[in-house]
Amino acid sequence: MKNIAIIGGGASGMVCAIVASQNKNNTVTIYERGKRVGKKILATGNGRCNMTNIYADISRYHGEDTSFINYATDNFWVGETLDFFSELGILYKVEDEGKVYPYSDQASAVLDVLRLKLEKNGVNIVTGFEVKDIKNQGNGFLISDYNNRCQKADCVVIATGGKAAPDLGSNGSGYNILSRLGHHISNLSPSLVQIKTAGDIPKKLKGIKVNAAVTLGENQETGEVLFTDYGLSGPPVFSLSAYLDKNSKISLDIMSEYSRTDIESLLKERISKNPEILLEDFLVGVLNKRVGQVIIKDSGIYPLSRLASTLTDKEISDLADKIKHWEFEITGTMSWNNAQVTKGGAKTREFNPQTMESRLIKGLYAVGEVLDIDGDCGGFNLQWAWSSGYLAGSDLGGMNK
Ligand SMILES: Cc1cc2nc3c(=O)[nH]c(=O)nc-3n(C[C@H](O)[C@H](O)[C@H](O)COP(=O)(O)OP(=O)(O)OC[C@H]3O[C@@H](n4cnc5c(N)ncnc54)[C@H](O)[C@@H]3O)c2cc1C
């Protein structure tokens, strides 16, 4: 019989608890600092929970050594996860770019089925218990919280999440706990987050959305970009924020369906058809009016009261360049409060990829975002949480032996 303590009742912790408690000889307890488990799940996918992605593979993950996820991708990945949730009662649907959602479009459905199963399996849930420290006693662990309450366990799973979105529970405490136990933590930074840029152009266009192919270094994502008073937001920007390390510029192609040559011809044709049009109206019907005015100015063309027919070949060429490659200098990201995920975490080489057990301390496990694995936007992070939680739970339940 094993007494198992799971620290954190988020996505990974709940799945781990369900699987570990399938073995009726185990006593499984979740210690959760919040008032209830799974608060973050309710916020995922804009309240719809993008629970996984049918195209999830290693290329969508980041970390010092992403090969750490290979065992999970071979043994408990998208198909197995969907079977697991189907068993619990979730009918799912696959949307654009392989994103999977519950058919009901309710993140609460995902949380409900997990909670019901925890209850059915007899998992103890202790809420309002914020673990401060864990001592390795050689033959088990002593867990203490901020109110000096202590609990003993034979095995402990750190499922505390990362530092992103602390309002939803994960405040980074898992890193402190793990590092006091001797584990090493790589550099942490907010990811899947809005990007701050220099200059006042995004501010001038605040609130306007454009469809664009967005490029950061070698990576490109297409989708809706939102201009804000601090810089750029929207799904492609979120996704690309995972690649910020080496890049200081981000660029938008706001007419990605058209080639550079086609745009130049289109601009010339517009002038010949309507030579009297002023520059301030020149791109009306092609781009958002305000975007059109701002991009003309940013191409070095002014005043906007000029006739479009006065544009020189060089100016037309510069404008076409700008439409295809509107570059912004990156000055940083928004804070942890705005981020969806943490880049960096507990170094994976110190854990067994088949079980998530620490290689330094027997009986200690870490799952989910607290490990140095983060995924792109689109269901990849929850997939890692489910998979790592499942593998640790299987090991604790004795299913791997
Ligand atoms: C707004 C938002 C939307 C998102 N949408 C998606 C999406 O649609 N698809 C997707 O794949 N990913 C999404 N993500 C990312 C995904 O939710 C996380 O990567 C995933 O939840 C991580 O799971 P986890 O179990 O590791 O941690 P979490 O789900 O963060 O759970 C950690 C739990 O541990 C508790 N805890 C922390 N410290 C302690 C402590 N010391 N003692 C006790 N309890 C503690 C926390 O309160 C929390 O309940 C989103 C994230 C955010 C913020």
The ligand as an ORCA input file, in Angstrom:
! r2SCAN-3c Opt
* xyz 0 1
  C      -5.508     31.486    -20.052
  C      -4.867     30.186    -20.440
  C      -5.401     29.457    -21.490
  C      -4.793     28.254    -21.871
  N      -5.364     27.539    -22.884
  C      -4.815     26.356    -23.240
  C      -5.443     25.552    -24.208
  O      -6.552     25.839    -24.687
  N      -4.807     24.394    -24.587
  C      -3.612     24.004    -24.027
  O      -3.082     22.961    -24.410
  N      -3.029     24.739    -23.057
  C      -3.610     25.882    -22.640
  N      -3.030     26.606    -21.634
  C      -1.826     26.054    -20.944
  C      -2.246     24.897    -20.005
  O      -3.416     25.269    -19.311
  C      -1.153     24.558    -19.008
  O       0.062     24.306    -19.677
  C      -1.538     23.334    -18.183
  O      -2.703     23.608    -17.435
  C      -0.422     22.928    -17.229
  O      -0.897     21.881    -16.432
  P      -0.213     21.617    -15.015
  O      -1.001     20.528    -14.387
  O       1.228     21.425    -15.170
  O      -0.393     22.948    -14.189
  P      -1.728     23.819    -13.810
  O      -2.854     23.400    -14.679
  O      -1.259     25.193    -13.800
  O      -2.046     23.309    -12.351
  C      -1.191     23.536    -11.259
  C      -2.021     23.479     -9.990
  O      -1.146     23.457     -8.869
  C      -1.619     24.337     -7.871
  N      -0.466     24.741     -7.064
  C       0.590     25.493     -7.464
  N       1.492     25.601     -6.462
  C       0.997     24.901     -5.420
  C       1.475     24.651     -4.096
  N       2.647     25.119     -3.665
  N       0.709     23.895     -3.256
  C      -0.493     23.396     -3.681
  N      -0.996     23.614     -4.922
  C      -0.250     24.352     -5.782
  C      -2.257     25.453     -8.653
  O      -3.193     26.172     -7.870
  C      -2.904     24.698     -9.810
  O      -4.213     24.292     -9.509
  C      -3.619     27.798    -21.212
  C      -3.099     28.535    -20.149
  C      -3.715     29.710    -19.762
  C      -3.144     30.483    -18.614
*
